[in-house]
Amino acid sequence: MKRSYLKSPPILLGLSVLLVLLLASLLFSFFFNELLAPEPRLLYNENGKLIATNPYPPTIVPPFGTDRLGYNILYKVIDGAKYTLAMVFIVALLRVFFSLLTGLFCHFYLFKAKKGKTYFISFFQAFYSIPQVLLAFILISPFLIVGFNDLEFFQLVIYQVMVLIIISIPHLTLLIADECNRISQEEFMEGAKVLGGSNYHLFKKHMLPHLGRPLLIFFSQQVGQVLILLTHLGLLRIFLGGAIKVEMGNGMGAKFISLSNEWSGLIGMDFREIVLAPWIIVAPLVAFMVTILCVNLITGELEKPKGRNKVEINNIKSKDNPNVKVGKNRFTFLKKT
Amino acid sequence: MYDNPTYVLPIVCLAIPPTIHLTKIINLYLEEESIKDYVLLAKSKGIGINKVIITHIYRNILLNLVPHFRSHFVFILSNLIILEYIFNMNGLSKFLLDYGTANTGVLTVGLLLLFLPVQLILLLVNVIITKRFGIKGEYS
């Protein structure tokens, strides 16, 4: 089953692009880390004439230009890829995992209780109605106020990941419980129950093989959702691992800078630049677009209903007359005269 | 010039993603509906395909779109939060972002003001559809 997924071209393409991004990012941080240094603030030509100052456009520093502090944006995006991708995959994986646990609990115990289903479904649906950005912002932002709730870097990251996981669990729980309900109405489940299978046995032997594909789809969908959620949070100045304040010099005031070069941070801290120096924000946006496109490719391919294996008509040979092949038209005269 | 509030660009920006989404959904329903028998009958009577789609198929799939209201509403709302931030509009969701974190009372009242009217409308639509068409489903 897994192998057939890997054979389909869209999934292969999406996965390979994501893997290449991740590998490039890891290799970059191990071997080419010294490239991530600011370029000189002012640029002169051979005659000693000033030709450009610090946000160099892509024409001077290809392919994406530099930002206001002089860092090459391409290197920043490649460096940040590993944080974003790792974060997104971990969050999506944990979301599906914890929702699977709660979904199974709901399916086997809570929804069987008297009136349990009505109450809990309305409770879970309330969570679905509130935008996730709002919930995440309200839960995370109090911990970003400097000097108020000072957390260590890793504490902050773990807290952010926890929030991102928890806000989606109610809705995903409902989806997984629905899926379990659908499976448990199949006939073989009836048979297994009559033969006295315990809940654990029912889940392990009969449900899990059928849950694999829906769970894969949920995971893929969640990856896309988390990516979009991260961009939104980045715009609202919520960066992974917090931010530091940097004096810009040149009388430009101070700016908050994301500690990791993580993509949503890159977009969030510079999105006002879209009026002044659009190239600063284009590169992270392109990176996000490529990633979301890959994920959507994979999701779309997974969601397609799996057709029955088509019999190759071309290769069927007539029994009486082995020389005649039945063509694509399905109807050929065996004896042509 | 600078005091004039902007309307057109934010509204267009807000409308683009749901439009694409709805187009996809309507396309799916159209495909599903157009293989039914009454379409064949209408075609065989010599009615043009545009007329069949507009007067027959489209009417029948409109009801299927009602269950998508809620998810689209949430989708638009979460985009609105970002939109208000980008366009510097001082709307309700900007207010919630600014003051909701410090004051849970503000947050609760704001969310109620935002969601209660829409949920009531959805409930009303649900009741009307159940009464009018006799369909029992989760139309909310």
Interface residues (C-beta under 8 A of the other chain):
Chain A: Y128 S129 I130 P131 Q132 V133 L134 F137 I138 S141 P142 H232 L235 L236 F271
Chain B: R70 F73 V74 L77 S78 I81 I82 Y85 I86 S93 L96 L97 G100 T101 L107 L111 F115 Q119
